[in-house]
């Protein structure tokens, strides 16, 4: 995937909830507070994260473990599916954490070859590491996501200010994808 397309896709997908938060702050706050324990969304995100992880492992050349690779793939898929059954508490928060880490890997892998071409590539790389650290943090302590969401959805003003700040950054990512990352 090209860095320009990745930047546009990330900026666009992250901006949609922010627009909703600016237009309907109460609805955004209610949805955000319910998210960490939302089981149906958690199952969907966990299955997506599992498929993405298995796809990544399948594409990796694992010379030392090549004989065991099919078993590893089945095992990883089983862990993802069984997580939906046996780790129901904060499943959405845990699944989002895995997606953050996988997205961080994709962003680092996509941006690394272009580090010398533009200083703006560092924006992509720093955001990738923010996703990875956030993913690790929410994996270890998924209730922190709940606490964080409750704090930043306490009232309409906080919701609107947070959404406006995040939307500004998301638009910046889209602009980078259309300008500075063009052709990368």
C-alpha positions in Angstrom: 0.0 0.0 0.0 1.2 3.5 -0.8 1.9 5.9 2.1 -0.4 8.5 0.5 -3.3 6.1 0.3 -2.7 4.9 3.9 -2.6 8.4 5.2 -5.9 9.3 3.4 -7.6 6.2 4.6 -6.6 6.6 8.2 -7.5 10.3 8.2 -10.9 9.7 6.6 -11.8 6.7 8.8 -10.8 8.5 12.0 -12.6 11.6 11.0 -16.0 10.0 10.7 -16.6 9.5 14.5 -15.3 13.0 15.1 -17.8 14.6 12.7 -20.5 12.6 14.5 -19.2 13.9 17.9 -19.4 17.5 16.7 -22.9 17.1 15.3 -24.3 14.8 18.1 -22.1 15.1 21.2 -24.7 13.4 23.4 -25.1 10.4 21.1 -21.3 10.2 20.6 -20.8 10.2 24.4 -23.3 7.5 25.0 -21.8 5.3 22.2 -18.3 5.9 23.4 -19.1 5.0 27.0 -20.8 1.7 25.8 -18.0 0.8 23.5 -15.5 -1.0 25.8 -18.1 -3.6 26.9 -20.0 -3.8 23.6 -19.9 -7.5 23.0 -21.2 -7.7 19.4 -18.7 -5.0 18.3 -16.0 -6.7 20.3 -16.6 -10.0 18.4 -16.5 -8.3 15.1 -13.3 -6.4 15.9 -11.7 -9.5 17.4 -12.4 -11.6 14.4 -11.1 -8.8 12.1 -8.0 -8.5 14.3 -7.5 -12.3 14.2 -7.9 -12.5 10.5 -5.4 -9.6 10.0 -2.9 -11.1 12.4 -3.1 -14.6 10.7 -2.7 -12.9 7.3 0.4 -11.1 8.6 1.9 -14.3 10.0 1.1 -16.2 6.9 3.0 -13.7 4.8 6.1 -13.8 7.0 9.0 -16.0 6.0 9.5 -18.1 9.1 12.4 -20.4 8.0 13.0 -21.9 11.5 9.3 -22.7 12.0 8.2 -23.4 8.4 7.1 -27.0 9.3 5.0 -25.7 12.2 3.5 -22.7 10.3 0.2 -24.3 9.4 -0.3 -25.4 13.0 0.7 -21.9 14.2 -1.9 -20.3 11.9 -4.6 -22.6 13.2 -3.5 -21.9 16.8 -3.6 -18.2 16.3 -7.0 -18.3 14.7 -8.3 -20.5 17.5 -7.0 -18.1 20.1 -8.8 -15.2 18.4 -12.1 -17.1 18.1 -11.9 -18.6 21.7 -11.2 -15.1 23.0 -14.7 -14.1 21.8 -16.1 -17.0 23.9 -14.0 -17.0 27.1 -12.7 -13.4 27.4 -16.0 -11.5 27.0 -15.2 -8.8 29.5 -13.9 -5.7 27.7 -13.7 -7.7 24.5 -14.2 -4.5 22.3 -11.4 -2.7 24.2 -9.0 -5.7 23.8 -9.9 -6.1 20.1 -9.3 -2.4 19.5 -5.9 -2.7 21.2 -4.9 -5.5 18.8 -6.1 -3.5 15.8 -4.1 -0.5 17.1 -0.9 -2.7 17.2 -1.6 -4.2 13.8 -2.3 -0.7 12.3 0.9 0.6 13.9 2.9 -2.2 12.2 1.3 -1.4 8.8 2.1 2.3 9.2 5.7 1.7 10.2 6.2 -0.8 7.4 4.6 1.6 4.9 6.4 4.7 6.0 9.9 3.3 6.7 11.1 3.3 3.1 10.2 7.0 2.8 11.8 8.4 5.9 14.4 10.3 4.0 12.0 11.7 1.4 10.0 14.0 3.6 10.1 15.1 7.2 6.3 14.7 7.3 6.8 10.9 7.2 7.7 11.2 10.9 4.1 12.2 11.6 3.0 8.8 10.2 5.8 7.0 12.2 5.0 8.8 15.5 1.3 8.1 15.1 2.1 4.5 14.5 4.0 4.3 17.7 1.2 6.0 19.6 -1.1 3.3 18.3 1.3 0.6 19.4 1.8 2.0 22.9 -2.0 2.6 23.2 -2.6 -1.0 22.0 -0.1 -2.4 24.6 -1.6 -0.2 27.3 -5.2 -1.2 26.5 -4.3 -4.8 26.3 -2.8 -4.8 29.7 -5.5 -2.7 31.3 -8.6 -2.5 29.1 -10.6 -0.8 31.8 -8.4 2.3 31.3 -10.1 2.8 27.9 -13.4 2.9 29.7 -12.1 5.4 32.3 -10.5 7.5 29.6 -13.7 7.5 27.5 -15.8 8.5 30.5 -13.4 11.3 31.3 -13.4 12.7 27.8 -17.2 12.4 27.3 -18.1 14.0 30.6 -20.1 16.9 28.9 -20.9 18.3 25.5 -18.1 20.9 25.6 -15.4 18.3 26.3 -16.8 16.1 23.6 -16.9 18.9 21.0 -13.4 20.2 21.9 -11.9 16.7 21.7 -13.6 15.9 18.4 -12.6 19.2 16.9 -8.9 18.6 17.9 -8.9 15.1 16.6 -10.8 16.1 13.4 -8.1 18.8 12.8 -5.4 16.2 13.0 -7.3 13.8 10.8 -7.7 16.5 8.1 -4.0 17.1 8.4 -3.4 13.4 7.7 -5.6 13.6 4.6 -3.9 16.7 3.4 -0.5 15.0 3.9 -1.7 12.1 1.9 -2.8 14.4 -0.9 0.3 16.6 -0.9 3.5 15.7 0.9 3.0 11.9 0.5 1.8 12.1 -3.2 3.7 9.5 -5.2 5.0 7.7 -2.0 
